[in-house]
Amino acid sequence: MRRSRTVALTAAAAAAVLVVTGCNSSTKKSDDSSSSAAGGGANAATKGIVNASDKKGGTVTFEMKGTPDSLDPGNTYYAYIYNFSRLYARPLTTFNPAAGEEGNKLVPDLAESMGQQSADGLTWTYKLRKGLKYDDGTPITSKDVKYAVERSNFAPDVNSNGPTYFHDLLVDNETPYAGPYKDKTGDLKSIETPDDTTIVFHLQHPFADFDYLVSAPQTAPVPQAKDTGADYVKHIVSSGSFKFESYEDGKQAVLVPNTNWDKSTDPIRKQLPDKIVLKMNIDQATIDKDLLAGNAQVDLVGGGVDPQTQAQILQNPKLKASTDNAYGGRLVYMAINSKVAPFDNVDCRKAVQFAIDKVSVQTAVGGPIRGQIANTVLPPDIPGHQDFNLFETKDNKGDEAKAKDALKACGKDSINTVISARTERATEVAAATSIQAALKKVGINAEIQQYPQGKYLTDSAGAPQFTQDHNIGLMMMQWGADWPTGYGFLQQIVDGRAIKASGNSNLSQLNDPAVNKLIDDAAVNPDKAAREKIYGDIDKKVMEQAVIVPLTYFKVFLYRPDNATNLASTAAFSGEYDYLNIGTTK
């Protein structure tokens, strides 16, 4: 899942950041996630639930810079919306609302238990809990879950934002299924609903991570009669503990308790606030001020405060005690487009790899407190990570000589290209500016072009034809695991079969048969240790192709207001707070 906005770094803030590089630069996850604390201290929410409470009432305010790709659970692919959508959309399984490694554990949600796998691994069966209802009081059925998967995976012209796992895994129909909007008479034969509480998935091959896959909001039920396609986001039918009172595109969404939600069918949700307000297009400095003042409880995007606020917090022990600094299975990187000349030549890609000063990039994104310098695709907190560095330079500051040699081997003296970055993510732009300066020293002239965050993957960097037409050879990106395994991290960004015309996450457009085969080998291997070794092998093969420049293993630096309750930093959602049960004392 692509995530988290970044922010510009002033010289003063950079200096303040560098003074404190030893402070909280690495956060060890704790196994003691059942603890709770009032106030808690620094990193308390990475170890337990801070300000645990069952107090009802009040308004919980979420604020965000920019806009989401979509609040439609079947048309989103940002971690923070996966997290937030669980308030109004219940998938078959979800992650335990707890801190640290406990938050990585799957629990049944809409389903009454985890999936039942057949002996050959080709069939997964789930039974829904009894008594489930939508916010209008109508029953939720297994057919609604099936329809949700169909609309999210088989209608890319309507819902293009999400991943394509189900489309790729499910057994093909005798004739290709055109999706529910085009095929009004047929349906997807590879999903069966023998009764209203049973759903059966038939796979092309065994897939050990299937319980993780159905935790995606793509399995949150959608009644076909209420689906309005691209406009469904305006009138989402709730299966969760909250429902929409109002929605203004690009401005605000207001959620209120779903009176047809039944606690007896839902052991993990608390339904505490009287109201949940999501404010969009808020300047990051304003978000930070609102958090510090307790006027907002959560920065929805979950990437942390901006560098100026970070410096202010780190110089104030009282403020610092209300912060959490954690990894979350994320990589900040730059994709090299292997389909845009001359980066279709591996030596030109290697020239970029050697030229970049990663220390300068690290400073641009906030210093060591915001990320460790990266050399691999898999972050260190994803199983399968191996330490290696195929493009080593002295002190990680780049090597002009090696870069120029690679450029010469590519048959080029110079290159003119474009770097794309997201407008709202000012540190992403700052990182791109650092990269631009380093590349210029070796003869690679890169123009930075900025595009809106909400459409970055649908309309620009994630639209292969657009990148061709606009000479976008380099693309700033950040990625976090869809679920905490090597497959959940790697597949959508390195598997050539995942490339889409819009909403594409494999920005490098890597389509290496050897990589694709290793992905398939891992998917069907029942041995966890063997799978993890394969993920490390995939990482090395991708880096040999030089299509991804790892920059930093991202860390969040979150501030938690004193009036927010039930705050737990969860690795399952990239170090964000778990949004399921946040309340307020305000």
C-alpha positions as a printed Julia matrix, in Angstrom:
586×3 Matrix{Float64}:
   0.0     0.0     0.0
   1.45    3.29   -0.98
   1.5     5.75    1.83
   2.27    8.76    3.86
   2.87   12.33    2.98
   6.14   14.06    3.56
   7.04   17.65    4.22
   9.6    20.31    3.37
  12.7    20.69    5.51
  14.0    24.12    6.29
  17.65   24.66    7.15
  16.75   25.47   10.75
  14.63   22.36   11.1
  17.34   20.24    9.49
  19.85   21.5    12.01
  17.51   20.71   14.87
  16.9    17.23   13.46
  20.6    16.49   13.12
  21.27   17.45   16.73
  18.98   14.67   17.91
  19.92   11.85   15.56
  20.64    9.53   18.43
  17.2    10.03   19.92
  14.72    7.24   19.19
  16.51    6.41   15.95
  15.43    2.81   16.25
  12.36    1.46   17.95
  12.32   -2.15   19.07
   8.85   -3.61   18.95
   7.65   -4.99   22.26
   5.84   -8.28   22.77
   4.0    -6.73   25.7
   1.09   -5.29   23.76
  -1.59   -5.91   26.33
  -0.4    -3.12   28.57
  -2.01    0.28   28.74
  -0.86    3.59   30.07
  -2.26    7.02   30.78
  -0.03    9.43   28.9
   2.51    6.65   28.54
   5.78    8.38   27.67
   7.77    8.31   24.46
   7.04    5.25   22.3
   4.4     3.99   24.75
   1.92    3.35   21.93
   4.41    1.03   20.22
   4.28   -1.22   23.29
   0.69   -1.0    24.48
  -2.59    0.9    24.27
  -2.17    4.45   25.58
  -5.09    6.02   27.48
  -7.17    2.84   27.25
 -10.8     3.79   27.79
 -14.4     2.75   27.15
 -15.67    6.32   27.61
 -18.36    7.16   25.07
 -19.16   10.55   23.58
 -17.43   13.49   22.0
 -16.11   14.12   18.5
 -12.95   12.5    17.16
 -11.4    14.66   14.44
  -9.13   13.29   11.74
  -7.3    15.75    9.49
  -5.32   15.12    6.34
  -3.17   16.95    3.86
  -4.58   16.5     0.37
  -7.37   14.05   -0.37
  -7.67   10.26   -0.31
  -7.68    8.24   -3.51
 -11.18    7.18   -2.44
 -13.15    6.32    0.69
 -14.84    3.54   -1.3
 -13.49    0.36    0.34
 -13.35   -1.36   -3.05
 -11.48    1.45   -4.78
  -8.65    2.43   -2.45
  -5.02    1.44   -2.0
  -3.61    3.66    0.73
  -2.82    2.13    4.12
  -4.51    4.96    5.99
  -7.81    4.35    4.15
  -7.5     0.59    4.68
  -7.19    1.49    8.36
  -9.92    4.17    8.43
 -12.4     2.24    6.28
 -12.78   -0.43    8.97
 -14.93    2.08   10.87
 -17.66    1.67    8.24
 -16.65   -1.4     6.23
 -15.94   -4.81    7.75
 -13.72   -7.21    5.75
 -13.75  -10.97    6.31
 -10.68  -10.75    8.55
  -8.75   -7.81    9.97
  -5.81   -7.0    12.2
  -6.05   -7.11   15.95
  -6.43   -3.54   17.34
  -3.26   -3.68   19.44
   0.27   -2.31   19.48
   3.47   -3.67   17.95
   3.59   -7.3    16.89
   0.2    -7.99   18.51
  -1.26   -5.61   15.94
   0.13   -7.81   13.15
  -2.09  -10.71   14.2
  -5.16  -11.48   12.12
  -8.55  -11.95   13.75
 -11.94  -12.85   12.21
 -14.11   -9.81   11.45
 -17.12  -10.33    9.19
 -16.26  -14.04    9.25
 -16.85  -16.06   12.41
 -13.43  -17.76   12.12
 -10.36  -17.82    9.93
 -10.66  -19.56    6.56
 -10.96  -23.31    6.15
  -8.41  -24.45    3.57
  -8.95  -27.61    1.52
  -6.33  -30.37    1.58
  -5.04  -29.39   -1.86
  -4.89  -25.7    -0.87
  -7.12  -24.66   -3.77
 -10.3   -23.83   -1.86
 -10.89  -21.43    1.04
 -14.24  -21.31    2.83
 -15.53  -18.66    5.24
 -18.72  -18.57    7.3
 -20.18  -15.15    8.13
 -21.26  -14.26   11.64
 -24.98  -14.48   12.28
 -27.13  -11.37   12.63
 -25.01   -9.01   10.5
 -26.84   -5.93    9.17
 -26.13   -2.84    7.09
 -26.86    0.61    8.46
 -30.31    0.51    6.83
 -31.17   -2.66    8.74
 -31.04   -5.07    5.8
 -29.11   -8.34    6.28
 -25.53   -8.73    5.07
 -25.09  -11.88    2.98
 -22.22  -13.8     1.47
 -23.45  -12.69   -1.98
 -22.64   -9.1    -0.97
 -19.05  -10.13   -0.16
 -18.76  -11.89   -3.5
 -20.11   -8.83   -5.3
 -17.63   -6.61   -3.46
 -14.73   -8.69   -4.79
 -16.18   -8.65   -8.3
 -16.59   -4.86   -8.45
 -13.16   -4.17   -6.98
 -11.1    -6.65   -9.02
 -12.96   -7.1   -12.31
 -13.97   -3.56  -13.27
 -10.69   -1.63  -13.67
 -12.35    0.98  -15.86
 -14.6     1.92  -12.9
 -12.6     0.99   -9.78
  -8.9     1.16  -10.68
  -7.21    2.13   -7.42
  -6.99   -1.17   -5.59
  -4.7    -4.21   -6.04
  -5.51   -7.14   -8.33
  -4.76  -10.13   -6.1
  -8.19  -11.75   -6.41
  -8.26  -11.25  -10.17
  -4.88  -12.97  -10.47
  -5.54  -15.78   -7.97
  -9.07  -16.94   -8.69
  -9.78  -19.7   -11.19
 -10.77  -18.31  -14.57
 -14.28  -18.73  -15.85
 -14.69  -20.74  -19.04
 -15.0   -17.36  -20.7
 -13.28  -14.31  -19.19
 -15.49  -12.51  -16.7
 -16.12   -8.91  -17.78
 -17.09   -7.68  -14.32
 -20.46   -6.82  -12.78
 -20.99   -3.55  -14.65
 -20.58   -5.1   -18.11
 -21.79   -8.64  -17.48
 -25.31   -8.22  -16.09
 -26.3   -11.87  -16.49
 -23.26  -13.89  -15.45
 -21.08  -13.87  -12.39
 -17.66  -15.0   -11.23
 -17.84  -18.81  -11.09
 -14.71  -19.08   -8.95
 -16.55  -17.63   -5.93
 -19.5   -19.64   -4.68
 -22.16  -18.69   -2.15
 -24.06  -21.9    -1.38
 -26.08  -20.07    1.28
 -26.34  -16.57    2.73
 -23.6   -17.12    5.31
 -21.06  -19.16    3.32
 -18.53  -17.97    0.76
 -16.1   -20.27   -1.07
 -13.08  -19.11   -3.07
 -11.55  -21.4    -5.72
  -7.91  -20.6    -6.5
  -5.7   -21.34   -9.48
  -2.95  -22.49   -7.13
  -2.43  -22.75   -3.36
  -1.85  -19.45   -1.62
  -0.63  -19.57    1.96
  -1.41  -15.89    2.68
  -5.1   -16.04    1.74
  -6.36  -15.14    5.24
  -4.26  -11.96    4.93
  -5.67  -11.22    1.49
  -9.28  -11.24    2.69
  -8.4    -8.62    5.32
  -8.39   -6.05    2.49
 -11.45   -3.77    2.37
 -12.21   -5.32   -1.02
 -14.05   -8.06    0.93
 -16.21   -5.57    2.84
 -19.77   -6.28    1.64
 -21.51   -4.11   -0.94
 -25.2    -4.65   -1.8
 -25.38   -4.76   -5.59
 -28.67   -2.85   -5.68
 -27.02    0.1    -3.88
 -23.82    0.18   -5.97
 -23.55    3.25   -8.2
 -20.09    2.47   -9.57
 -17.7     5.39   -9.42
 -20.33    7.38   -7.48
 -20.68    4.77   -4.73
 -18.22    6.81   -2.64
 -20.98    9.43   -2.26
 -23.42    6.98   -0.62
 -21.44    4.15    0.96
 -23.58    1.58    2.76
 -22.03    0.8     6.13
 -21.33   -2.65    7.57
 -19.22   -1.23   10.4
 -19.88    0.47   13.7
 -20.14    3.93   12.07
 -22.05    5.19    9.04
 -21.81    8.28    6.86
 -23.89   11.26    7.89
 -22.42   13.41    5.12
 -19.7    13.41    2.48
 -18.29   16.39    0.59
 -15.72   15.38   -2.01
 -12.35   16.95   -1.27
 -13.62   18.69    1.86
 -15.06   16.61    4.66
 -16.74   13.38    5.7
 -18.8    12.98    8.88
 -19.49    9.6    10.46
 -21.99    8.85   13.22
 -22.79    5.64   15.11
 -24.5     2.95   13.06
 -27.59    2.12   15.13
 -27.96   -1.23   13.35
 -24.47   -2.33   14.39
 -24.71   -5.09   16.99
 -21.85   -5.44   19.45
 -22.65   -9.15   19.85
 -21.58   -9.68   16.21
 -18.39   -7.66   16.59
 -15.93   -8.43   19.4
 -13.26   -5.91   18.36
 -15.08   -2.58   17.88
 -16.15   -0.25   20.7
 -18.17    2.51   18.91
 -17.09    5.26   21.33
 -17.44    8.76   19.75
 -20.73   10.5    19.02
 -19.2    11.73   15.8
 -16.09   11.2    13.66
 -15.08   14.08   11.37
 -12.52   13.74    8.58
 -11.25   17.09    7.31
  -9.43   17.1     3.98
  -6.99   19.46    2.26
  -5.6    20.84    5.52
  -2.12   22.34    5.52
   0.35   20.13    7.42
   1.43   22.95    9.73
  -2.22   23.46   10.68
  -2.69   19.74   11.31
   0.32   19.76   13.63
  -0.97   22.81   15.53
  -4.38   21.19   15.92
  -2.8    17.99   17.25
  -0.66   19.89   19.75
  -3.69   21.88   20.9
  -5.93   18.82   21.1
  -8.29   20.22   18.46
  -7.66   17.15   16.3
  -6.94   13.65   17.53
  -5.33   12.05   14.47
  -3.39   12.97   11.34
  -5.13   10.49    9.03
  -2.21    9.91    6.65
  -0.07    8.82    9.58
   3.32    9.89    8.25
   4.16   12.05   11.23
   4.55   15.74   11.98
   6.47   18.09    9.71
  10.16   18.86   10.38
   9.5    22.23   12.01
   7.05   20.63   14.45
   9.43   17.71   14.91
  12.21   20.08   15.98
   9.84   21.86   18.37
   8.74   18.58   19.95
  12.22   17.14   20.34
  13.38   20.23   22.2
  10.49   19.95   24.69
  10.61   16.9    27.01
   6.9    17.17   27.83
   5.9    17.13   24.16
   8.41   14.41   23.32
   6.83   12.16   25.97
   3.67   12.13   23.82
   5.34   10.83   20.66
   5.81    7.48   18.96
   8.69    6.74   16.59
   8.3     3.39   14.84
   9.07    1.46   11.71
   6.09    0.06    9.88
   7.3    -2.1     7.01
   7.76    0.89    4.69
  10.3     1.79    2.06
  10.95    5.24    0.63
  12.35    4.72   -2.85
  12.67    5.98   -6.38
  11.43    3.74   -9.19
  13.38    3.76  -12.45
  11.06    3.29  -15.41
  12.49    0.4   -17.43
  10.19    1.21  -20.37
  11.34    4.81  -20.86
  14.6     5.19  -22.81
  17.43    5.18  -21.99
  16.46    3.47  -18.74
  15.51    0.39  -20.74
  19.29   -0.19  -20.52
  20.39   -1.61  -17.16
  23.68    0.34  -17.23
  21.8     3.64  -17.38
  19.8     2.48  -14.37
  23.03    1.58  -12.57
  24.34    5.09  -13.24
  21.39    6.47  -11.27
  21.94    3.98   -8.45
  25.59    5.02   -7.98
  24.99    8.76   -8.38
  22.53    9.31   -5.53
  23.69   10.72   -2.19
  21.41    8.84    0.21
  22.59   10.81    3.25
  21.34   13.99    1.57
  18.02   12.29    0.83
  17.77   11.08    4.44
  18.29   14.65    5.65
  15.6    15.89    3.26
  13.03   13.53    4.73
  13.8    14.48    8.33
  17.03   12.79    9.36
  17.66    9.37   10.98
  14.65    9.75   13.24
  12.52    9.53   10.1
  14.33    6.65    8.44
  17.38    4.45    8.19
  19.34    4.53    4.92
  18.13    1.64    2.76
  19.93   -0.7     0.36
  17.27   -3.37   -0.19
  13.66   -3.46   -1.31
  12.43   -5.42    1.73
  12.56   -3.38    4.96
  14.2    -5.0     7.99
  10.88   -5.58    9.77
   9.41   -7.67    6.92
  10.14  -11.43    7.14
  12.6   -12.44    4.43
  14.73   -9.29    4.63
  18.42   -9.91    4.01
  21.23   -7.39    4.41
  23.11   -6.72    1.17
  24.2    -3.74   -0.92
  24.75   -4.15   -4.66
  25.47   -0.45   -5.23
  27.69    0.4    -2.3
  29.26    3.85   -2.15
  31.5     5.43    0.45
  29.42    6.58    3.43
  26.26    6.24    1.26
  27.05    9.58   -0.35
  27.2     8.43   -3.96
  30.11    7.67   -6.28
  30.44    9.97   -9.29
  33.18    7.86  -10.9
  31.15    4.65  -10.8
  28.07    6.51  -12.03
  29.96    7.97  -15.0
  31.45    4.56  -15.82
  27.96    3.04  -15.87
  26.72    5.89  -18.03
  29.58    5.27  -20.46
  28.74    1.55  -20.54
  25.2     2.6   -21.44
  26.59    4.56  -24.39
  25.55    7.93  -23.01
  27.37   11.09  -22.08
  24.22   12.68  -20.69
  20.53   11.96  -20.15
  17.5    14.25  -20.05
  14.59   12.88  -18.04
  11.78   13.73  -15.6
  11.36   12.9   -11.91
   7.76   12.73  -10.69
   6.73   13.5    -7.1
   3.5    14.2    -5.23
   2.59   17.84   -4.78
   1.3    17.52   -1.22
   4.35   15.58   -0.02
   6.88   18.33    0.35
   9.66   16.13    1.7
   9.12   13.84   -1.27
   9.75   16.89   -3.43
  12.74   17.8    -1.2
  14.15   14.28   -1.67
  13.63   14.57   -5.43
  15.49   17.9    -5.37
  18.42   16.26   -3.58
  18.45   13.47   -6.16
  18.24   16.0    -8.98
  21.39   17.75   -7.72
  23.33   14.49   -7.39
  22.31   13.28  -10.86
  23.3    16.57  -12.47
  26.9    16.03  -11.31
  27.19   12.94  -13.51
  25.36   14.3   -16.55
  21.8    13.19  -15.83
  19.52   16.22  -16.12
  16.21   15.57  -14.39
  13.28   17.98  -14.37
  10.97   17.59  -11.36
   7.26   17.46  -12.18
   4.68   17.37   -9.38
   1.3    15.64   -9.49
  -1.62   15.44   -7.01
  -1.38   12.69   -4.4
  -4.94   11.43   -4.92
  -4.38   10.82   -8.66
  -0.67    9.96   -8.63
  -1.22    6.29   -9.41
  -4.35    6.55  -11.52
  -3.41    9.44  -13.79
   0.35   10.04  -13.77
   3.14    7.9   -12.28
   0.87    4.85  -12.15
  -0.35    5.24  -15.73
   2.35    3.68  -18.0
   1.23    5.47  -21.16
   1.34    8.82  -19.36
   4.92    8.17  -18.23
   5.9     7.33  -21.79
   4.25   10.45  -23.19
   5.88   12.71  -20.58
   9.37   11.14  -20.46
   9.0    10.24  -16.79
  12.0     8.0   -16.21
  12.21    8.41  -12.44
   9.34    8.3    -9.95
   9.34    9.05   -6.23
   7.42    6.47   -4.27
   6.79    5.08   -0.82
   5.48    1.59   -0.16
   4.3    -0.41    2.8
   3.29   -4.05    3.03
  -0.3    -4.92    2.15
   0.15   -7.48    4.89
   3.26   -8.35    6.92
   4.85  -11.0     4.7
   7.3   -10.82    1.81
   4.5   -11.52   -0.65
   2.36   -8.79    0.88
   5.2    -6.33    0.37
   6.72   -7.35   -2.97
   4.09   -8.69   -5.33
   2.33   -5.51   -6.41
   5.56   -3.56   -7.0
   7.79   -6.15   -8.74
   5.5    -8.72  -10.4
   5.16   -7.93  -14.1
   1.68   -9.43  -14.18
   0.48   -6.77  -11.72
   1.18   -3.92  -14.18
  -2.03   -2.03  -14.98
  -2.9     0.73  -17.42
  -4.11    2.85  -14.51
  -3.61    2.52  -10.77
  -0.33    0.7   -11.4
   2.04    0.22   -8.44
   4.83   -1.54  -10.35
   6.14    1.84  -11.44
   9.39    0.38  -12.78
   7.3    -1.83  -15.07
   9.62   -4.7   -14.21
   8.46   -7.88  -15.91
  11.22  -10.39  -15.28
  10.12  -14.04  -15.78
  12.6   -15.16  -13.13
  11.14  -12.74  -10.56
   7.58  -13.7   -11.51
   8.4   -17.4   -11.1
   9.96  -16.87   -7.67
   6.82  -15.01   -6.58
   4.73  -17.99   -7.7
   7.1   -20.43   -5.98
   6.75  -18.56   -2.68
   2.97  -18.35   -2.95
   2.51  -22.12   -3.13
   5.26  -23.15   -0.7
   3.73  -24.36    2.6
   7.02  -23.91    4.49
   7.28  -20.47    6.1
  11.09  -20.48    6.31
  11.38  -21.54    2.67
   9.01  -18.77    1.61
  11.04  -16.19    3.49
  14.26  -17.32    1.79
  12.56  -16.9    -1.59
  11.5   -13.36   -0.71
  15.15  -12.5    -0.02
  16.11  -14.03   -3.38
  13.45  -11.93   -5.12
  14.86   -8.8    -3.46
  18.33   -9.57   -4.84
  17.05  -10.24   -8.36
  15.12   -6.97   -8.38
  18.18   -5.05   -7.2
  20.3    -6.77   -9.9
  17.89   -5.26  -12.41
  18.52   -1.86  -10.76
  14.9    -0.75  -11.25
  14.35    0.41   -7.67
  16.58    2.82   -5.74
  15.97    2.15   -2.02
  16.36    5.44   -0.15
  15.24    4.97    3.47
  13.4     2.45    5.59
  10.72    4.9     6.67
   9.88    5.66   10.29
   6.91    7.62   11.55
   7.15   10.29   14.22
   3.63   10.7    15.55
   2.28   13.05   18.2
  -0.64   11.85   20.31
  -2.91   14.45   21.94
  -3.66   13.97   25.63
  -7.4    13.91   24.93
  -7.23   10.96   22.51
  -7.91    7.49   23.92
  -7.02    3.95   22.83
  -3.95    4.87   20.81
  -1.82    1.96   19.61
   0.87    2.19   16.94
   0.38   -0.81   14.68
   2.87   -2.38   12.29
  -0.05   -3.77   10.25
  -0.85   -0.22    9.11
   2.72    1.06    8.66
   3.2     2.37   12.17
   0.01    4.47   12.08
  -2.28    4.39   15.07
  -5.01    1.77   14.84
  -8.1     3.83   13.97
 -10.71    1.27   15.0
 -11.38    2.34   18.61
  -9.97    5.84   19.06
 -12.09    7.94   21.39
 -11.73   11.26   23.14
 -12.04   12.73   26.59
 -12.82   16.12   25.05
